[in-house]
Amino acid sequence: MAQEYLTFVESLKDLPDGQEVELTIKDLTPKDRRYKYEARYVKALVNSDPGKLPGSDTLWVRFRMGVLHPKPFGIKITKEIGEFKPPAA
């Protein structure tokens, strides 16, 4: 079963097609878990056309003001970085 995730971005330029990016994602996949919206900080490949990223999961994109992008992206997580983005040094 494919997973579903959500991320917030300033603009779609933050999600370049076919490139690896660092994102904070929330797991939206229905399952029995302790925390309803578990957030993770990951490196992932993303594509605005999920069909161009075979075996990808679904990534819903919201802009900082909460507006939902009408079409989902594809996402393949390549590395788990942690539970949150570390503060800037």
C-alpha positions as CSV (number, residue, x, y, z in Angstrom):
1,M,0.0,0.0,0.0
2,A,1.4,3.4,-1.0
3,Q,2.1,5.9,1.7
4,E,0.7,9.5,1.8
5,Y,2.6,12.5,3.0
6,L,2.1,16.2,3.4
7,T,4.7,19.0,3.2
8,F,4.6,22.8,3.4
9,V,6.6,25.0,1.0
10,E,7.0,28.7,0.1
11,S,6.7,28.0,-3.6
12,L,6.8,25.1,-6.1
13,K,10.5,26.1,-6.8
14,D,11.3,24.4,-3.5
15,L,10.3,21.1,-5.1
16,P,12.5,20.7,-8.3
17,D,11.4,17.7,-10.4
18,G,13.7,14.7,-10.2
19,Q,16.1,16.3,-7.7
20,E,16.8,15.3,-4.1
21,V,15.6,17.8,-1.5
22,E,15.4,18.0,2.2
23,L,11.8,18.2,3.5
24,T,9.8,18.0,6.7
25,I,6.9,15.6,5.9
26,K,3.8,14.6,7.8
27,D,2.6,11.0,7.5
28,L,-1.1,11.0,6.5
29,T,-1.3,7.2,5.9
30,P,-4.2,5.8,7.9
31,K,-3.0,3.5,10.6
32,D,-3.1,2.8,14.3
33,R,-0.4,5.0,15.9
34,R,0.4,7.0,18.9
35,Y,0.7,10.4,17.2
36,K,-1.9,11.3,14.5
37,Y,0.4,13.5,12.5
38,E,4.0,12.2,12.8
39,A,6.5,14.6,11.3
40,R,9.9,13.5,9.9
41,Y,12.8,15.3,8.3
42,V,14.0,13.4,5.2
43,K,15.9,13.6,2.0
44,A,13.7,12.6,-0.9
45,L,13.3,12.6,-4.7
46,V,10.1,14.5,-5.8
47,N,8.3,14.9,-9.0
48,S,5.2,16.9,-10.0
49,D,4.2,14.0,-12.2
50,P,4.0,10.9,-9.9
51,G,4.1,8.7,-13.1
52,K,7.6,9.8,-13.8
53,L,8.8,8.5,-10.4
54,P,8.0,4.7,-10.5
55,G,7.2,3.2,-7.1
56,S,6.7,6.6,-5.5
57,D,4.4,7.5,-2.7
58,T,1.9,10.4,-2.7
59,L,3.0,13.8,-1.5
60,W,0.4,16.5,-1.0
61,V,1.8,20.0,-1.0
62,R,0.5,23.0,0.9
63,F,1.8,26.5,0.7
64,R,2.8,28.4,3.9
65,M,-0.7,30.0,4.0
66,G,-2.3,26.6,4.0
67,V,-3.5,26.5,0.4
68,L,-3.5,23.0,-1.0
69,H,-1.9,22.4,-4.4
70,P,-4.6,20.8,-6.5
71,K,-2.5,17.8,-7.7
72,P,-0.3,15.5,-5.7
73,F,3.4,15.0,-6.3
74,G,5.4,11.7,-6.2
75,I,7.9,11.2,-3.5
76,K,10.6,8.6,-2.8
77,I,12.3,8.9,0.6
78,T,16.1,8.3,0.2
79,K,17.2,9.1,3.7
80,E,15.7,9.6,7.2
81,I,17.5,12.6,8.7
82,G,15.5,12.9,11.9
83,E,12.3,14.0,13.6
84,F,12.7,17.7,12.8
85,K,14.9,20.1,10.9
86,P,18.0,21.0,13.0
87,P,18.4,24.7,13.8
88,A,20.7,26.7,11.6
89,A,24.2,27.0,12.9
